[in-house]
Amino acid sequence: MIHASASPPFPESSLSPIMATWNVVGEIANVGGVTSIVQLSLQVILAVNSYASSVAGAETARMSLHNELTSINKILNQIFFLAQHSSPDTSTPENDSSPLDSALKECEKALQDLRDWIPENKRRSLFGAKLAWPFKEADIMKAVVRLERCKSTLSLTISGALLSDMKELKALTKEIHVYAKTEAANIKQASEVEYLLHPLLKRNHYLYFDTSHSAFAPSSTVDMAMVPEERLQMPATTPTITSMRIIHDAIPEWPIDLDFDSDAPITVGDVLRMIHSSLHLQISHSNWALLTQSEETEIARAYTARYRSIPSSAELEASEGVKRVDYLMGKHIFKGLVKAPDADGVCHWKMITSR
Protein backbone atom coordinates (compact mmCIF):
# COMPACT_ATOMS: atom_id res chain seq x y z
CA MET A 1 0.00 0.00 0.00
CA ILE A 2 1.28 3.46 -0.91
CA HIS A 3 0.94 5.90 1.93
CA ALA A 4 -0.52 9.37 1.47
CA SER A 5 2.75 11.00 2.43
CA ALA A 6 4.61 9.37 -0.45
CA SER A 7 5.52 11.50 -3.45
CA PRO A 8 2.81 11.18 -6.10
CA PRO A 9 3.77 9.70 -9.48
CA PHE A 10 2.93 12.77 -11.55
CA PRO A 11 5.91 13.59 -13.80
CA GLU A 12 6.16 17.00 -15.35
CA SER A 13 5.13 15.66 -18.74
CA SER A 14 3.26 17.72 -21.30
CA LEU A 15 1.06 16.89 -24.22
CA SER A 16 1.13 18.79 -27.48
CA PRO A 17 -2.36 19.75 -28.66
CA ILE A 18 -2.12 17.92 -32.00
CA MET A 19 -5.24 18.11 -34.13
CA ALA A 20 -6.46 15.23 -36.29
CA THR A 21 -9.67 13.96 -37.82
CA TRP A 22 -11.26 10.70 -36.73
CA ASN A 23 -10.27 8.42 -39.60
CA VAL A 24 -8.17 5.66 -38.03
CA VAL A 25 -8.47 2.86 -35.51
CA GLY A 26 -5.07 2.57 -33.93
CA GLU A 27 -3.41 0.14 -31.57
CA ILE A 28 -5.49 1.31 -28.61
CA ALA A 29 -8.11 3.46 -30.32
CA ASN A 30 -10.57 0.64 -30.71
CA VAL A 31 -13.72 -0.42 -28.90
CA GLY A 32 -11.92 -2.82 -26.54
CA GLY A 33 -9.05 -0.47 -25.77
CA VAL A 34 -11.28 2.53 -25.13
CA THR A 35 -13.64 0.45 -23.00
CA SER A 36 -10.82 -0.50 -20.65
CA ILE A 37 -9.82 3.14 -20.24
CA VAL A 38 -13.43 4.17 -19.60
CA GLN A 39 -13.64 1.53 -16.87
CA LEU A 40 -10.32 2.71 -15.46
CA SER A 41 -11.60 6.28 -15.22
CA LEU A 42 -14.72 5.07 -13.39
CA GLN A 43 -12.59 3.14 -10.91
CA VAL A 44 -10.60 6.26 -10.09
CA ILE A 45 -13.75 8.37 -9.76
CA LEU A 46 -15.25 5.86 -7.34
CA ALA A 47 -12.03 5.76 -5.35
CA VAL A 48 -11.93 9.56 -5.09
CA ASN A 49 -15.58 9.64 -4.03
CA SER A 50 -14.91 7.12 -1.31
CA TYR A 51 -13.20 9.76 0.79
CA ALA A 52 -15.03 12.02 3.15
CA SER A 53 -14.56 15.78 3.18
CA SER A 54 -11.33 16.78 4.82
CA VAL A 55 -9.55 19.78 6.19
CA ALA A 56 -10.00 23.16 4.55
CA GLY A 57 -8.08 23.57 1.31
CA ALA A 58 -7.62 19.89 0.51
CA GLU A 59 -11.35 19.47 -0.17
CA THR A 60 -11.17 22.04 -2.98
CA ALA A 61 -8.33 20.11 -4.57
CA ARG A 62 -10.28 16.84 -4.24
CA MET A 63 -13.28 18.34 -5.99
CA SER A 64 -11.08 19.74 -8.77
CA LEU A 65 -9.68 16.26 -9.29
CA HIS A 66 -13.18 14.78 -9.30
CA ASN A 67 -14.37 17.32 -11.89
CA GLU A 68 -11.42 16.64 -14.20
CA LEU A 69 -11.97 12.89 -13.96
CA THR A 70 -15.66 13.33 -14.78
CA SER A 71 -14.84 15.48 -17.81
CA ILE A 72 -12.32 12.95 -19.13
CA ASN A 73 -14.83 10.15 -18.61
CA LYS A 74 -17.35 12.01 -20.80
CA ILE A 75 -14.76 12.52 -23.57
CA LEU A 76 -13.74 8.86 -23.39
CA ASN A 77 -17.37 7.85 -23.83
CA GLN A 78 -17.53 10.02 -26.94
CA ILE A 79 -14.43 8.29 -28.29
CA PHE A 80 -15.98 4.92 -27.44
CA PHE A 81 -19.00 5.85 -29.55
CA LEU A 82 -16.77 6.92 -32.46
CA ALA A 83 -14.72 3.75 -32.16
CA GLN A 84 -17.90 1.71 -32.48
CA HIS A 85 -18.65 3.45 -35.77
CA SER A 86 -15.12 3.36 -37.21
CA SER A 87 -14.10 0.84 -39.82
CA PRO A 88 -11.30 -1.51 -38.77
CA ASP A 89 -10.20 -1.57 -42.38
CA THR A 90 -8.75 1.90 -41.96
CA SER A 91 -6.18 0.68 -39.43
CA THR A 92 -2.61 0.47 -40.69
CA PRO A 93 0.78 0.07 -38.97
CA GLU A 94 1.46 3.74 -39.64
CA ASN A 95 -1.83 4.70 -37.98
CA ASP A 96 -0.93 2.95 -34.74
CA SER A 97 1.11 6.00 -33.76
CA SER A 98 -1.71 8.42 -34.59
CA PRO A 99 -2.30 11.47 -32.35
CA LEU A 100 -5.43 9.82 -30.95
CA ASP A 101 -3.53 6.66 -30.07
CA SER A 102 -0.82 8.66 -28.32
CA ALA A 103 -3.39 10.75 -26.43
CA LEU A 104 -5.25 7.65 -25.23
CA LYS A 105 -2.04 5.99 -24.08
CA GLU A 106 -1.07 9.07 -22.10
CA CYS A 107 -4.55 9.29 -20.61
CA GLU A 108 -4.44 5.62 -19.64
CA LYS A 109 -1.03 6.09 -18.01
CA ALA A 110 -2.26 9.12 -16.04
CA LEU A 111 -5.34 7.26 -14.80
CA GLN A 112 -3.30 4.17 -13.94
CA ASP A 113 -0.86 6.29 -11.92
CA LEU A 114 -3.76 7.82 -10.04
CA ARG A 115 -5.34 4.45 -9.30
CA ASP A 116 -2.02 3.06 -8.06
CA TRP A 117 -1.46 6.13 -5.92
CA ILE A 118 -4.75 5.73 -4.04
CA PRO A 119 -4.26 3.26 -1.15
CA GLU A 120 -5.81 -0.15 -1.73
CA ASN A 121 -7.92 0.02 1.41
CA LYS A 122 -9.58 3.17 0.09
CA ARG A 123 -10.76 1.38 -3.00
CA ARG A 124 -12.20 -1.40 -0.90
CA SER A 125 -13.96 0.84 1.65
CA LEU A 126 -16.80 2.12 -0.50
CA PHE A 127 -19.40 0.55 1.78
CA GLY A 128 -17.57 1.20 5.02
CA ALA A 129 -16.78 4.30 6.96
CA LYS A 130 -15.17 6.97 4.82
CA LEU A 131 -11.77 8.22 5.89
CA ALA A 132 -10.75 11.84 5.49
CA TRP A 133 -8.98 12.86 2.30
CA PRO A 134 -5.32 12.38 3.26
CA PHE A 135 -3.47 13.79 0.26
CA LYS A 136 -1.79 17.17 0.03
CA GLU A 137 -3.39 19.90 -2.02
CA ALA A 138 -0.20 20.60 -4.02
CA ASP A 139 0.15 16.93 -4.98
CA ILE A 140 -3.44 16.66 -6.11
CA MET A 141 -3.19 19.83 -8.20
CA LYS A 142 -0.29 18.24 -10.11
CA ALA A 143 -2.64 15.43 -11.00
CA VAL A 144 -5.33 17.93 -12.02
CA VAL A 145 -2.89 19.71 -14.35
CA ARG A 146 -1.87 16.42 -15.94
CA LEU A 147 -5.50 15.42 -16.46
CA GLU A 148 -6.28 18.81 -17.97
CA ARG A 149 -3.54 18.20 -20.53
CA CYS A 150 -4.98 14.80 -21.36
CA LYS A 151 -8.48 16.24 -21.68
CA SER A 152 -7.31 19.07 -23.92
CA THR A 153 -5.44 16.74 -26.24
CA LEU A 154 -8.32 14.25 -26.47
CA SER A 155 -10.81 17.03 -27.19
CA LEU A 156 -8.67 18.52 -29.92
CA THR A 157 -7.99 15.12 -31.43
CA ILE A 158 -11.69 14.36 -31.96
CA SER A 159 -12.75 17.90 -32.82
CA GLY A 160 -12.19 17.41 -36.53
CA ALA A 161 -10.15 20.61 -36.81
CA LEU A 162 -7.43 19.33 -39.16
CA LEU A 163 -4.16 21.08 -39.90
CA SER A 164 -2.44 19.28 -42.74
CA ASP A 165 0.94 19.00 -41.04
CA MET A 166 2.92 20.07 -38.00
CA LYS A 167 4.71 22.74 -39.98
CA GLU A 168 1.45 24.58 -40.60
CA LEU A 169 0.45 24.14 -36.96
CA LYS A 170 3.75 25.58 -35.74
CA ALA A 171 3.42 28.52 -38.14
CA LEU A 172 -0.11 29.21 -36.92
CA THR A 173 0.94 28.91 -33.28
CA LYS A 174 3.81 31.32 -33.86
CA GLU A 175 1.49 33.76 -35.59
CA ILE A 176 -0.98 33.62 -32.71
CA HIS A 177 1.79 34.15 -30.16
CA VAL A 178 3.13 37.14 -32.08
CA TYR A 179 -0.35 38.64 -32.38
CA ALA A 180 -1.13 38.08 -28.71
CA LYS A 181 2.20 39.58 -27.69
CA THR A 182 1.63 42.61 -29.91
CA GLU A 183 -1.89 43.15 -28.59
CA ALA A 184 -0.72 42.83 -25.00
CA ALA A 185 2.03 45.36 -25.66
CA ASN A 186 -0.43 47.76 -27.30
CA ILE A 187 -2.87 47.50 -24.39
CA LYS A 188 -0.10 48.00 -21.86
CA GLN A 189 1.28 50.96 -23.79
CA ALA A 190 -2.17 52.52 -24.11
CA SER A 191 -2.78 52.15 -20.39
CA GLU A 192 0.54 53.83 -19.59
CA VAL A 193 0.04 56.83 -21.90
CA GLU A 194 -0.92 60.06 -20.19
CA TYR A 195 -3.49 61.81 -22.34
CA LEU A 196 -3.78 65.59 -22.16
CA LEU A 197 -7.20 67.06 -22.84
CA HIS A 198 -7.77 70.12 -24.95
CA PRO A 199 -8.31 73.14 -22.63
CA LEU A 200 -11.96 73.44 -23.69
CA LEU A 201 -12.64 69.91 -22.40
CA LYS A 202 -10.83 70.27 -19.10
CA ARG A 203 -12.45 71.26 -15.83
CA ASN A 204 -12.09 75.03 -16.31
CA HIS A 205 -14.00 78.27 -16.71
CA TYR A 206 -13.27 78.88 -20.41
CA LEU A 207 -16.29 77.09 -21.86
CA TYR A 208 -19.98 77.56 -21.21
CA PHE A 209 -21.98 74.66 -22.56
CA ASP A 210 -25.57 74.12 -21.46
CA THR A 211 -26.34 70.58 -22.58
CA SER A 212 -30.08 71.01 -21.89
CA HIS A 213 -30.62 73.51 -24.73
CA SER A 214 -32.01 71.98 -27.90
CA ALA A 215 -29.52 73.99 -29.96
CA PHE A 216 -25.84 73.03 -29.90
CA ALA A 217 -24.21 76.26 -28.70
CA PRO A 218 -20.89 75.97 -26.82
CA SER A 219 -19.60 79.46 -26.09
CA SER A 220 -16.69 81.24 -24.48
CA THR A 221 -17.09 82.47 -20.92
CA VAL A 222 -14.98 85.50 -21.83
CA ASP A 223 -17.35 87.15 -24.33
CA MET A 224 -20.16 84.51 -24.57
CA ALA A 225 -19.45 84.22 -28.29
CA MET A 226 -19.83 80.86 -29.99
CA VAL A 227 -16.64 78.79 -30.00
CA PRO A 228 -15.13 79.15 -33.51
CA GLU A 229 -15.34 76.07 -35.72
CA GLU A 230 -11.56 76.02 -36.14
CA ARG A 231 -11.20 75.46 -32.39
CA LEU A 232 -13.83 72.73 -32.45
CA GLN A 233 -11.78 70.97 -35.15
CA MET A 234 -8.74 70.69 -32.87
CA PRO A 235 -7.82 67.23 -31.52
CA ALA A 236 -9.57 66.41 -28.27
CA THR A 237 -6.44 64.88 -26.75
CA THR A 238 -2.67 64.82 -27.03
CA PRO A 239 -1.62 62.29 -28.19
CA THR A 240 -4.65 61.89 -30.42
CA ILE A 241 -7.12 59.02 -30.06
CA THR A 242 -9.65 57.46 -32.45
CA SER A 243 -12.09 56.04 -29.91
CA MET A 244 -13.25 56.97 -26.44
CA ARG A 245 -16.07 56.34 -23.98
CA ILE A 246 -17.64 59.04 -21.81
CA ILE A 247 -19.70 58.17 -18.75
CA HIS A 248 -21.68 60.21 -16.26
CA ASP A 249 -22.27 59.01 -12.70
CA ALA A 250 -25.97 59.93 -12.92
CA ILE A 251 -26.58 57.85 -16.06
CA PRO A 252 -23.99 55.03 -16.16
CA GLU A 253 -26.45 52.92 -18.17
CA TRP A 254 -25.99 55.30 -21.13
CA PRO A 255 -22.28 55.59 -21.94
CA ILE A 256 -21.36 57.90 -24.80
CA ASP A 257 -19.14 56.10 -27.30
CA LEU A 258 -17.07 57.82 -29.96
CA ASP A 259 -15.74 55.42 -32.58
CA PHE A 260 -16.12 56.58 -36.16
CA ASP A 261 -14.32 53.70 -37.94
CA SER A 262 -11.77 56.20 -39.14
CA ASP A 263 -8.13 56.93 -38.54
CA ALA A 264 -8.96 60.61 -38.08
CA PRO A 265 -8.42 61.80 -34.49
CA ILE A 266 -11.42 62.67 -32.33
CA THR A 267 -11.87 66.44 -32.14
CA VAL A 268 -13.22 68.80 -29.51
CA GLY A 269 -16.32 69.28 -31.64
CA ASP A 270 -16.83 65.53 -31.94
CA VAL A 271 -16.86 65.20 -28.16
CA LEU A 272 -19.22 68.12 -27.49
CA ARG A 273 -21.62 67.24 -30.31
CA MET A 274 -21.80 63.58 -29.28
CA ILE A 275 -22.48 64.57 -25.66
CA HIS A 276 -25.25 66.92 -26.78
CA SER A 277 -26.92 64.50 -29.20
CA SER A 278 -26.72 61.61 -26.76
CA LEU A 279 -28.27 63.57 -23.90
CA HIS A 280 -31.14 64.67 -26.15
CA LEU A 281 -32.27 61.14 -26.92
CA GLN A 282 -35.75 60.37 -25.61
CA ILE A 283 -36.13 57.75 -22.93
CA SER A 284 -38.40 54.72 -23.24
CA HIS A 285 -41.35 53.61 -21.12
CA SER A 286 -39.20 50.77 -19.81
CA ASN A 287 -36.57 53.29 -18.67
CA TRP A 288 -39.20 55.28 -16.81
CA ALA A 289 -40.62 52.15 -15.17
CA LEU A 290 -37.30 51.52 -13.43
CA LEU A 291 -37.39 54.82 -11.52
CA THR A 292 -38.35 55.23 -7.90
CA GLN A 293 -41.12 57.64 -6.94
CA SER A 294 -38.64 60.29 -5.77
CA GLU A 295 -36.60 59.95 -8.99
CA GLU A 296 -39.74 60.35 -11.09
CA THR A 297 -40.54 63.57 -9.23
CA GLU A 298 -37.05 65.05 -9.66
CA ILE A 299 -36.76 64.08 -13.33
CA ALA A 300 -40.26 65.39 -14.12
CA ARG A 301 -39.30 68.67 -12.45
CA ALA A 302 -36.11 68.88 -14.56
CA TYR A 303 -38.11 68.11 -17.71
CA THR A 304 -40.61 70.88 -17.00
CA ALA A 305 -37.88 73.42 -16.21
CA ARG A 306 -36.04 72.52 -19.41
CA TYR A 307 -38.89 72.97 -21.87
CA ARG A 308 -40.09 76.15 -20.13
CA SER A 309 -36.62 77.74 -20.21
CA ILE A 310 -37.07 78.81 -23.85
CA PRO A 311 -40.69 79.98 -24.28
CA SER A 312 -40.43 80.21 -28.07
CA SER A 313 -39.89 76.46 -28.39
CA ALA A 314 -41.54 75.28 -25.17
CA GLU A 315 -44.42 73.53 -26.89
CA LEU A 316 -42.13 71.62 -29.26
CA GLU A 317 -39.76 70.62 -26.45
CA ALA A 318 -42.61 69.48 -24.25
CA SER A 319 -44.02 67.31 -27.03
CA GLU A 320 -40.74 65.40 -27.30
CA GLY A 321 -41.06 64.13 -23.75
CA VAL A 322 -38.42 63.27 -21.18
CA LYS A 323 -34.85 63.00 -22.43
CA ARG A 324 -31.66 61.61 -20.96
CA VAL A 325 -30.51 65.11 -20.03
CA ASP A 326 -33.44 65.34 -17.60
CA TYR A 327 -31.92 62.44 -15.65
CA LEU A 328 -29.15 64.85 -14.65
CA MET A 329 -31.85 66.54 -12.52
CA GLY A 330 -30.88 70.10 -13.29
CA LYS A 331 -27.11 69.55 -13.34
CA HIS A 332 -26.78 70.04 -17.08
CA ILE A 333 -23.98 72.62 -17.38
CA PHE A 334 -20.88 70.91 -18.82
CA LYS A 335 -17.87 71.35 -16.52
CA GLY A 336 -15.33 69.17 -18.28
CA LEU A 337 -13.97 65.65 -18.44
CA VAL A 338 -11.69 63.76 -16.06
CA LYS A 339 -9.80 60.57 -16.80
CA ALA A 340 -11.40 57.30 -15.71
CA PRO A 341 -9.86 53.80 -15.65
CA ASP A 342 -9.59 52.34 -19.15
CA ALA A 343 -11.16 49.06 -20.19
CA ASP A 344 -11.00 46.89 -23.32
CA GLY A 345 -8.30 49.09 -24.81
CA VAL A 346 -10.65 52.11 -24.96
CA CYS A 347 -9.95 55.44 -23.26
CA HIS A 348 -12.59 56.17 -20.62
CA TRP A 349 -13.53 59.63 -19.35
CA LYS A 350 -16.00 60.85 -16.77
CA MET A 351 -18.19 63.85 -17.57
CA ILE A 352 -18.71 66.44 -14.85
CA THR A 353 -21.79 68.67 -14.86
CA SER A 354 -23.34 71.16 -12.45
CA ARG A 355 -26.30 73.51 -12.11
C-alpha positions as CSV (number, residue, x, y, z in Angstrom):
1,M,0.0,0.0,0.0
2,I,1.3,3.5,-0.9
3,H,0.9,5.9,1.9
4,A,-0.5,9.4,1.5
5,S,2.7,11.0,2.4
6,A,4.6,9.4,-0.4
7,S,5.5,11.5,-3.4
8,P,2.8,11.2,-6.1
9,P,3.8,9.7,-9.5
10,F,2.9,12.8,-11.5
11,P,5.9,13.6,-13.8
12,E,6.2,17.0,-15.3
13,S,5.1,15.7,-18.7
14,S,3.3,17.7,-21.3
15,L,1.1,16.9,-24.2
16,S,1.1,18.8,-27.5
17,P,-2.4,19.8,-28.7
18,I,-2.1,17.9,-32.0
19,M,-5.2,18.1,-34.1
20,A,-6.5,15.2,-36.3
21,T,-9.7,14.0,-37.8
22,W,-11.3,10.7,-36.7
23,N,-10.3,8.4,-39.6
24,V,-8.2,5.7,-38.0
25,V,-8.5,2.9,-35.5
26,G,-5.1,2.6,-33.9
27,E,-3.4,0.1,-31.6
28,I,-5.5,1.3,-28.6
29,A,-8.1,3.5,-30.3
30,N,-10.6,0.6,-30.7
31,V,-13.7,-0.4,-28.9
32,G,-11.9,-2.8,-26.5
33,G,-9.1,-0.5,-25.8
34,V,-11.3,2.5,-25.1
35,T,-13.6,0.5,-23.0
36,S,-10.8,-0.5,-20.6
37,I,-9.8,3.1,-20.2
38,V,-13.4,4.2,-19.6
39,Q,-13.6,1.5,-16.9
40,L,-10.3,2.7,-15.5
41,S,-11.6,6.3,-15.2
42,L,-14.7,5.1,-13.4
43,Q,-12.6,3.1,-10.9
44,V,-10.6,6.3,-10.1
45,I,-13.8,8.4,-9.8
46,L,-15.2,5.9,-7.3
47,A,-12.0,5.8,-5.3
48,V,-11.9,9.6,-5.1
49,N,-15.6,9.6,-4.0
50,S,-14.9,7.1,-1.3
51,Y,-13.2,9.8,0.8
52,A,-15.0,12.0,3.2
53,S,-14.6,15.8,3.2
54,S,-11.3,16.8,4.8
55,V,-9.6,19.8,6.2
56,A,-10.0,23.2,4.5
57,G,-8.1,23.6,1.3
58,A,-7.6,19.9,0.5
59,E,-11.4,19.5,-0.2
60,T,-11.2,22.0,-3.0
61,A,-8.3,20.1,-4.6
62,R,-10.3,16.8,-4.2
63,M,-13.3,18.3,-6.0
64,S,-11.1,19.7,-8.8
65,L,-9.7,16.3,-9.3
66,H,-13.2,14.8,-9.3
67,N,-14.4,17.3,-11.9
68,E,-11.4,16.6,-14.2
69,L,-12.0,12.9,-14.0
70,T,-15.7,13.3,-14.8
71,S,-14.8,15.5,-17.8
72,I,-12.3,13.0,-19.1
73,N,-14.8,10.2,-18.6
74,K,-17.3,12.0,-20.8
75,I,-14.8,12.5,-23.6
76,L,-13.7,8.9,-23.4
77,N,-17.4,7.8,-23.8
78,Q,-17.5,10.0,-26.9
79,I,-14.4,8.3,-28.3
80,F,-16.0,4.9,-27.4
81,F,-19.0,5.9,-29.6
82,L,-16.8,6.9,-32.5
83,A,-14.7,3.8,-32.2
84,Q,-17.9,1.7,-32.5
85,H,-18.6,3.5,-35.8
86,S,-15.1,3.4,-37.2
87,S,-14.1,0.8,-39.8
88,P,-11.3,-1.5,-38.8
89,D,-10.2,-1.6,-42.4
90,T,-8.7,1.9,-42.0
91,S,-6.2,0.7,-39.4
92,T,-2.6,0.5,-40.7
93,P,0.8,0.1,-39.0
94,E,1.5,3.7,-39.6
95,N,-1.8,4.7,-38.0
96,D,-0.9,3.0,-34.7
97,S,1.1,6.0,-33.8
98,S,-1.7,8.4,-34.6
99,P,-2.3,11.5,-32.3
100,L,-5.4,9.8,-31.0
101,D,-3.5,6.7,-30.1
102,S,-0.8,8.7,-28.3
103,A,-3.4,10.7,-26.4
104,L,-5.2,7.7,-25.2
105,K,-2.0,6.0,-24.1
106,E,-1.1,9.1,-22.1
107,C,-4.6,9.3,-20.6
108,E,-4.4,5.6,-19.6
109,K,-1.0,6.1,-18.0
110,A,-2.3,9.1,-16.0
111,L,-5.3,7.3,-14.8
112,Q,-3.3,4.2,-13.9
113,D,-0.9,6.3,-11.9
114,L,-3.8,7.8,-10.0
115,R,-5.3,4.5,-9.3
116,D,-2.0,3.1,-8.1
117,W,-1.5,6.1,-5.9
118,I,-4.7,5.7,-4.0
119,P,-4.3,3.3,-1.2
120,E,-5.8,-0.1,-1.7
121,N,-7.9,0.0,1.4
122,K,-9.6,3.2,0.1
123,R,-10.8,1.4,-3.0
124,R,-12.2,-1.4,-0.9
125,S,-14.0,0.8,1.7
126,L,-16.8,2.1,-0.5
127,F,-19.4,0.6,1.8
128,G,-17.6,1.2,5.0
129,A,-16.8,4.3,7.0
130,K,-15.2,7.0,4.8
131,L,-11.8,8.2,5.9
132,A,-10.7,11.8,5.5
133,W,-9.0,12.9,2.3
134,P,-5.3,12.4,3.3
135,F,-3.5,13.8,0.3
136,K,-1.8,17.2,0.0
137,E,-3.4,19.9,-2.0
138,A,-0.2,20.6,-4.0
139,D,0.2,16.9,-5.0
140,I,-3.4,16.7,-6.1
141,M,-3.2,19.8,-8.2
142,K,-0.3,18.2,-10.1
143,A,-2.6,15.4,-11.0
144,V,-5.3,17.9,-12.0
145,V,-2.9,19.7,-14.4
146,R,-1.9,16.4,-15.9
147,L,-5.5,15.4,-16.5
148,E,-6.3,18.8,-18.0
149,R,-3.5,18.2,-20.5
150,C,-5.0,14.8,-21.4
151,K,-8.5,16.2,-21.7
152,S,-7.3,19.1,-23.9
153,T,-5.4,16.7,-26.2
154,L,-8.3,14.3,-26.5
155,S,-10.8,17.0,-27.2
156,L,-8.7,18.5,-29.9
157,T,-8.0,15.1,-31.4
158,I,-11.7,14.4,-32.0
159,S,-12.8,17.9,-32.8
160,G,-12.2,17.4,-36.5
161,A,-10.1,20.6,-36.8
162,L,-7.4,19.3,-39.2
163,L,-4.2,21.1,-39.9
164,S,-2.4,19.3,-42.7
165,D,0.9,19.0,-41.0
166,M,2.9,20.1,-38.0
167,K,4.7,22.7,-40.0
168,E,1.4,24.6,-40.6
169,L,0.4,24.1,-37.0
170,K,3.7,25.6,-35.7
171,A,3.4,28.5,-38.1
172,L,-0.1,29.2,-36.9
173,T,0.9,28.9,-33.3
174,K,3.8,31.3,-33.9
175,E,1.5,33.8,-35.6
176,I,-1.0,33.6,-32.7
177,H,1.8,34.2,-30.2
178,V,3.1,37.1,-32.1
179,Y,-0.4,38.6,-32.4
180,A,-1.1,38.1,-28.7
181,K,2.2,39.6,-27.7
182,T,1.6,42.6,-29.9
183,E,-1.9,43.2,-28.6
184,A,-0.7,42.8,-25.0
185,A,2.0,45.4,-25.7
186,N,-0.4,47.8,-27.3
187,I,-2.9,47.5,-24.4
188,K,-0.1,48.0,-21.9
189,Q,1.3,51.0,-23.8
190,A,-2.2,52.5,-24.1
191,S,-2.8,52.2,-20.4
192,E,0.5,53.8,-19.6
193,V,0.0,56.8,-21.9
194,E,-0.9,60.1,-20.2
195,Y,-3.5,61.8,-22.3
196,L,-3.8,65.6,-22.2
197,L,-7.2,67.1,-22.8
198,H,-7.8,70.1,-25.0
199,P,-8.3,73.1,-22.6
200,L,-12.0,73.4,-23.7
201,L,-12.6,69.9,-22.4
202,K,-10.8,70.3,-19.1
203,R,-12.5,71.3,-15.8
204,N,-12.1,75.0,-16.3
205,H,-14.0,78.3,-16.7
206,Y,-13.3,78.9,-20.4
207,L,-16.3,77.1,-21.9
208,Y,-20.0,77.6,-21.2
209,F,-22.0,74.7,-22.6
210,D,-25.6,74.1,-21.5
211,T,-26.3,70.6,-22.6
212,S,-30.1,71.0,-21.9
213,H,-30.6,73.5,-24.7
214,S,-32.0,72.0,-27.9
215,A,-29.5,74.0,-30.0
216,F,-25.8,73.0,-29.9
217,A,-24.2,76.3,-28.7
218,P,-20.9,76.0,-26.8
219,S,-19.6,79.5,-26.1
220,S,-16.7,81.2,-24.5
221,T,-17.1,82.5,-20.9
222,V,-15.0,85.5,-21.8
223,D,-17.3,87.2,-24.3
224,M,-20.2,84.5,-24.6
225,A,-19.5,84.2,-28.3
226,M,-19.8,80.9,-30.0
227,V,-16.6,78.8,-30.0
228,P,-15.1,79.2,-33.5
229,E,-15.3,76.1,-35.7
230,E,-11.6,76.0,-36.1
231,R,-11.2,75.5,-32.4
232,L,-13.8,72.7,-32.5
233,Q,-11.8,71.0,-35.2
234,M,-8.7,70.7,-32.9
235,P,-7.8,67.2,-31.5
236,A,-9.6,66.4,-28.3
237,T,-6.4,64.9,-26.8
238,T,-2.7,64.8,-27.0
239,P,-1.6,62.3,-28.2
240,T,-4.7,61.9,-30.4
241,I,-7.1,59.0,-30.1
242,T,-9.7,57.5,-32.4
243,S,-12.1,56.0,-29.9
244,M,-13.3,57.0,-26.4
245,R,-16.1,56.3,-24.0
246,I,-17.6,59.0,-21.8
247,I,-19.7,58.2,-18.8
248,H,-21.7,60.2,-16.3
249,D,-22.3,59.0,-12.7
250,A,-26.0,59.9,-12.9
251,I,-26.6,57.9,-16.1
252,P,-24.0,55.0,-16.2
253,E,-26.4,52.9,-18.2
254,W,-26.0,55.3,-21.1
255,P,-22.3,55.6,-21.9
256,I,-21.4,57.9,-24.8
257,D,-19.1,56.1,-27.3
258,L,-17.1,57.8,-30.0
259,D,-15.7,55.4,-32.6
260,F,-16.1,56.6,-36.2
261,D,-14.3,53.7,-37.9
262,S,-11.8,56.2,-39.1
263,D,-8.1,56.9,-38.5
264,A,-9.0,60.6,-38.1
265,P,-8.4,61.8,-34.5
266,I,-11.4,62.7,-32.3
267,T,-11.9,66.4,-32.1
268,V,-13.2,68.8,-29.5
269,G,-16.3,69.3,-31.6
270,D,-16.8,65.5,-31.9
271,V,-16.9,65.2,-28.2
272,L,-19.2,68.1,-27.5
273,R,-21.6,67.2,-30.3
274,M,-21.8,63.6,-29.3
275,I,-22.5,64.6,-25.7
276,H,-25.2,66.9,-26.8
277,S,-26.9,64.5,-29.2
278,S,-26.7,61.6,-26.8
279,L,-28.3,63.6,-23.9
280,H,-31.1,64.7,-26.1
281,L,-32.3,61.1,-26.9
282,Q,-35.7,60.4,-25.6
283,I,-36.1,57.7,-22.9
284,S,-38.4,54.7,-23.2
285,H,-41.3,53.6,-21.1
286,S,-39.2,50.8,-19.8
287,N,-36.6,53.3,-18.7
288,W,-39.2,55.3,-16.8
289,A,-40.6,52.1,-15.2
290,L,-37.3,51.5,-13.4
291,L,-37.4,54.8,-11.5
292,T,-38.4,55.2,-7.9
293,Q,-41.1,57.6,-6.9
294,S,-38.6,60.3,-5.8
295,E,-36.6,59.9,-9.0
296,E,-39.7,60.3,-11.1
297,T,-40.5,63.6,-9.2
298,E,-37.1,65.1,-9.7
299,I,-36.8,64.1,-13.3
300,A,-40.3,65.4,-14.1
301,R,-39.3,68.7,-12.4
302,A,-36.1,68.9,-14.6
303,Y,-38.1,68.1,-17.7
304,T,-40.6,70.9,-17.0
305,A,-37.9,73.4,-16.2
306,R,-36.0,72.5,-19.4
307,Y,-38.9,73.0,-21.9
308,R,-40.1,76.1,-20.1
309,S,-36.6,77.7,-20.2
310,I,-37.1,78.8,-23.8
311,P,-40.7,80.0,-24.3
312,S,-40.4,80.2,-28.1
313,S,-39.9,76.5,-28.4
314,A,-41.5,75.3,-25.2
315,E,-44.4,73.5,-26.9
316,L,-42.1,71.6,-29.3
317,E,-39.8,70.6,-26.4
318,A,-42.6,69.5,-24.2
319,S,-44.0,67.3,-27.0
320,E,-40.7,65.4,-27.3
321,G,-41.1,64.1,-23.8
322,V,-38.4,63.3,-21.2
323,K,-34.9,63.0,-22.4
324,R,-31.7,61.6,-21.0
325,V,-30.5,65.1,-20.0
326,D,-33.4,65.3,-17.6
327,Y,-31.9,62.4,-15.7
328,L,-29.1,64.8,-14.6
329,M,-31.8,66.5,-12.5
330,G,-30.9,70.1,-13.3
331,K,-27.1,69.5,-13.3
332,H,-26.8,70.0,-17.1
333,I,-24.0,72.6,-17.4
334,F,-20.9,70.9,-18.8
335,K,-17.9,71.4,-16.5
336,G,-15.3,69.2,-18.3
337,L,-14.0,65.6,-18.4
338,V,-11.7,63.8,-16.1
339,K,-9.8,60.6,-16.8
340,A,-11.4,57.3,-15.7
341,P,-9.9,53.8,-15.7
342,D,-9.6,52.3,-19.1
343,A,-11.2,49.1,-20.2
344,D,-11.0,46.9,-23.3
345,G,-8.3,49.1,-24.8
346,V,-10.7,52.1,-25.0
347,C,-10.0,55.4,-23.3
348,H,-12.6,56.2,-20.6
349,W,-13.5,59.6,-19.3
350,K,-16.0,60.8,-16.8
351,M,-18.2,63.9,-17.6
352,I,-18.7,66.4,-14.9
353,T,-21.8,68.7,-14.9
354,S,-23.3,71.2,-12.5
355,R,-26.3,73.5,-12.1
